[in-house]
Amino acid sequence: EKKSMTIKVTLNPRHSMNYHSHKNRDEVWVVISGEGETILDGRRQSVMMGDIVIMKAGMKHTVIAKSELKMIEVQLGEEILAEDKTKYPMP
């Protein structure tokens, strides 16, 4: 049975998450306000309020805020551990 954890993320303008991946979980981001840019496996895409971004386990991902960016992050997996994160240099 999959577990889930939901968190609210706020990024200030020009701030970003680490570029990273997870082995044991998928993630879904729902953008609730602001504008930003995602990088998914090296591909850049603009995101704004109402957009939904889906990252399967193993996919490298980050988000960069253009304005203040608020998202709901849903983590889905067999186990959800902070250690399940591999970081990479920003592309």
N, C-alpha and C positions, 0 to 999 in steps of 0.2 A: 504494500500500500504506500502510495506517495504521500510525503509530508509536504506542508506548505508553510511559508512565512511571508508576511506582507509588511513592508515598511514604507514610510513616506520619506522621500529624498528631496532635499532642497540644495541646489547648487547656485552659488553667486555668479554673476557675470564673469566670463572668461575662466571659470574654474572647471575642472574635469575630474572624472574618476580615473583610476589607474586603467591602463589597457590590460585586460586580463581575461582568463577563461576559467570555467569550472568543469571538473570531470564528472561530477555526480549530480548536477542539477541543471534544469532549464530555468530561464528567467523571462519574465514578461514585464515590460515597462509601459505604463499608461501615463502620457504627458498631461498633467492637469492645468498647468499654466506656464507661460513663457515660450521661448524659442531656443533651439540648440542644434547640435549636429551630432549624429552618432557615427561611430566607425565600427563596422561589423566585418570581421575578417578582411580588413584593409579597405573596405568600401565606405565612402563617406555619403551621408544622406542628411538633409535637413529634417528637423522634427519640430512640431508645434503643438499647441493645445489640441487634445483629441486624438493624437496619433498613438498607435500601439506598436511596440517593437518587441519581437519575439526572438530570443536567443536560445538555441538548442545547446545542450551540454557539448563542450569542446570548442564552441565558437568564441573567437577573440572579440571583445567588445569594450567600448567606452562611450561616454557621452560628454560633450563639451557645451557649456552653457553660453549662449549669446547674450541673453538677458537673464534675470533671475528665473531659474527653471525648477518647477516642482513636478515630481513624478511619484506615482505609486509603483513600487517594485514588488512583484510577486515571485518568490523563489519556490520551485517545485522539484522535488527529488526524493530518492530513497532515504537519504539522510542529508541534512543541511548543516554543514560545519564551516566555521570561519576558515579552517585550514584548507578547504577545498577551493583554492584560488592559486592560479599560476599567473605571475605578472610578466609583461613583455614591454620592450621599449615602444614608445608612441610611434606609429607609422608616419 
